Every structure is written in structure tokens, then in C-alpha cells.
Amino acid sequence: MEIALRIPMEEETIPMLIGGFCMVMSLALIGIIYFWITNRQHRDPLKWITAHFVFFTIAVILFLKELDADISAPMVAESNSLTMGVGGVIWAISMYCLMLGIRKLIG
């Protein structure tokens, strides 16, 4: 008999984490877009930083959804592994975008 481990949380924790994260990231994205509109000489780096925010948000949402995954579904381990792997690749892309944006800002 296999015992499935889950992090004990109240039912609304994951939706609240996702909602709070999306609100904070939305404010940050609005700030970046504002800087992009008002600062003409740094538009190219800010495009890359905006891409970072978008990709990073997708990766974090995938990860948070896996914390609350249905453990009784068939092939749940494989599904979770695939989702976490995709989230990791998206996170790596977001970090590349961030580093490219910073590099373009610096010089």
C-alpha cells in the first residue's frame, strides 16, 4: 500500500497564493509597461524583462497547482513530473529573458 504525502493546508490556501501572486506580478508588470512607455531609450531591455515576468508567472502557477494536485488520479506521478518539468523549462526561459534584459540595460 502506497502512502501519498501532501502538504497539509487549508482548502483555500492554493487559490489565495495564486491570486496574491498574480496581483503582485500584475502590479510589477504594470510598472514595467509604464517604464517601457515613458522611457524610450530602454525599450528593448524592458521587453525582455516583461517577457521574464510573463514566463515566470506561468512557471510559478504551474508549480503552485502541483502543490494541490489530485493525488487519487491515475498516473498522477507522471503527470506531476511532466508539469514540474515544463514549469522548470519555462522558469529557465524566464531567467534567460531577465539576464538578457539586464545585460542590455547595463551596456
Buried (B, 14 or more C-beta within 10 A) or exposed (E): EEEEEEEEEEEEBBEEBBEEBBEEBEEBBEEBEEBBEEEEEBEEBBBBBBBBBBBBBBBBBBBBBBEBBEEEEEEEEEBBEEBBEEBEEBBEBBBBBBEBBEEBEEE
